[in-house]
């Protein structure tokens, strides 16, 4: 397949996934614009300082003039920007609504006006709610349990309405991402457990049987790069789950434990959290041939190596690694 090079705007590009995705896009030869508030550190792309194909814009996706400047000359958008996950959203629901939903339609409209030809939206595997089916596929009824996932659904519908000749749109529903990235998170389940095991010698599990689909961060980035290489007719109007590794929280704790030398204790506490998600990732393979390459074990090993190498400053407490703490620290409004 001939390499297709794009001028890509990554909204939220200095976040967890974006911080790993942007270098991969540049390595593949794409031009990249990052639009982000950079509340988790402006040093995220310090290794890429002066890169001729990287443009960084600090600002808010709710700022229409800034969005106009960001989309200029871009032909593709990978829309990652949002208040990520349920706990972060619940910290300030009105803020979450304004960023995750109310800004979305104006953003899409501005992209169309600017001549953007492709729009890839990062939704969430949580849009399905709790399902009893063995395989949670993309054609099942969406039954979101939370405002975070409800607004993901509404944005998917908004994007579907915006589709038009010359404006190709597709949706990716990621599993929970795990592993090492330049802008690290230690508030997602596999990363939490790895951090706890490394520093405390024990892992604290709340609940246990509830499932959480996970995907290695490199595979998550590979999904977006793979989509960029597809012809329009292969991706237009498509919706794909990303990841199909469905372990219970207890099983995830055991995977983490087994990657460490010595005895790691697993403590279990009850929970009232009803969320239990699992997804099937077969469709993205059958449609466009994407295959996962990395395991949850790979993510744990890489993250443990980064911890051992001292790549993080006070990873148990530093707000930069925890969305809610940093949002509170900067008083994001």
Secondary structure, DSSP 8 states (H G I E B T S, - for coil): ------EEEEETTTSHHHHHHHHHHHHTT-EEEEEE--TT-TTTTGGGTT-TTEEEEES-TT-HHHHHHHHTT--EEEE--S--SHHHHHH-HHHHHIIIIIHHHHHHHHHHHTT--EEEEE--GGGG-S--SSS--TTS-----SHHHHHHHHHHHHHHHH-BTTBEEEEEEE-EEES--SS---SSHHHHHHHHHHHHSEEEEESSSSEEEEEEHHHHHHHHHHHHTS-HHHHTT-EEEE--EEEEHHHHHHHHHHTSSS--EEEEE------------HHHHHHH-------HHHHHHHHHHHHHTT-SSSTTT-GGG-HHHHHHHHT--
